Amino acid sequence: MRNSKYAAFFICFVLFMVGSISESTGQTVSDKELLKDASGEELQEIINSYQGDKAVLVNVWATWCAPCIEEFPYIVDLQKKYDEELHVVFISADFPGQRSKALEFLKEQNVDWTTYFKTGKDQAFIEALSSDWSGALPFTKVLNKDGEIIASWEQGAIISPS
């Protein structure tokens, strides 16, 4: 009986510590929530849902895109630093067979909010996100709280200045 009390205490202690660790690392979403499938139209609706609340930075990236990987940690830092004023929407443009690689990369980068995995045809996806975008990666656009695009760029070149 005495051992079972200690065992119960030990299990409670371990569960408490595991909960504390997951809170401190920020990993609060499941794999399913961390990387959700979405079409271009669905993504545009998601982006529009922040209108009136926060500015939005949309970043389309892929694990095979070296410039995407290079800029990614800086964008994660922006989200964490300006969480009250900004929401970052990451969209993986990886090929369907690379989903697990994209998910692993998000975890390595300590992303702890929902991101998206592109579904559907490339041209429809591109047109849904921006008529100015050629489809080159990385692609980023910034919208103010009113939902107006204030800047967008691809491959580091500004295509829509504020």
N, C-alpha and C positions, 0 to 999 in steps of 0.2 A: 504494500500500500504506500509506504513511504517513498519507494522508488518511482511509483507512478506519479506521485505529486511532483517530484523533481523532474520527471520526464515531461509532464504537462507544462511546468514552468519553463523548462528549456525550450520546448516547442514554441510556446508563446513568445519567448525572448527572441528566438531565431526569426519568427514571422515578423515581429516588430522591427528587427534590424534590417531584414530584407525590404520591408516597406520603406524604411528610412533611406536605404541606399537607392531604391528606385526613384524616390522623390528627389534626392539630391542630384541624380544624373539627369533628371528631366525626362526620362523614358517613360512617358505616361500613356502612350498609345500602343495598341497591339500592332503586329505586322500588317494585319488586314486594314487597320485604320491609318497606318503610316503611309501606305502606298495604295491609293484607290484608283481603279480604272475610271477614265472619263473621256468623253468625246470632246471635240472642239466646242460644240454648242453647250454641253454641260459645263465645261470650264468657264465659258463666258458668263453663264448664269451664276456660277460660284463667285467669280470676280465681281460681278455686279452686286452681289449680296452684301458686299462691304461698303457700298456707296452710302455716304452720310455718316459712316462710323470711323473708318481709318483710311489712310492712304494705302495703296496696294502696289507692291513690286512683284511682277510676274516674271519668272525666269524659266526658260525652256532649256534643258540641258540633256546630256547623255554621258554615260560612263566612258564611251569611246572618244569623246571630244576633249582634247587636252586643254583648250582655253576654258571650257566649262568647269573642269575639275580644278583648274587654277583659281578661278574666281569664286567658286562655291563657298569656301570657308568664310570669305569676307561678307557674303550675303547672309550666311547663317549668323554671323556676328551682328549685322545690322538688325536682323529680326530680334535677337536677344537684347540688344541695347535699346531699341526703340519700340519695344513691344506694345506700349500704350498708344502709339501714334501710327504704327505701320504693321501691315500683315504681308508676309512673303508667301507667294503661291509658287511652289516649285512644281514643274511639270517635266517628268522624264520622257524623252523622245527615244528612249532605247528601243531596240527591236523586241518583239514579244518574247523571244527565247532568252533575253537578258534581264528579265524582271527580277530574278533573285540577285543578280549582280547589282542592280539599281538599289534594291532594298538593303543589301549589305553596305553599300556606299553611304546611304542615308544614315544608317546606324553608326558607321565610323565617324560621320560628321556631327554626331550628336543632335540630329534633327529630331525634335520631339513634338511635332505637330503634323497634321494630315497634309500629305503631298499627293501628287497625282501622276498616273501613268497613262500616256497617250493611247487612245484606241481609235480605230477608224482609219480612213484613207488620209495620206499625208496632205494632199492639196486642200481637202475640206477642213482639216485641222488648222492649217496655216491661215486660210481665209477667215475662219471663225475667230482667230485670235487677233489678226491685224492685216488689213489690206496692203500695208506698206512693207510687210515682212516677206523676204525672198525665200525663207525656209532655212537659211544658214543658221548654224549654232555657234555660240550661245545666242539666244534672243532674250532681250529684257525690255519690258515696258513698265513705266511708272504712271500710276493714276492718282490724282488727288482725291480728297474726300468726296468730291462731287462726281467722281467717276470719269473725269476728263483726263485723257492721256496728256501728260506733261512732258514726257520724253520716251523715246524708244531707240534701241540700238541692237545691232547684230554684229557678231565677230568684232566687237569693240568699236564699231563705227556708228555714229549717231545717224539715224535715218528719220527722226522726227523730233527736232529740237523744240524746247519750250518757248 
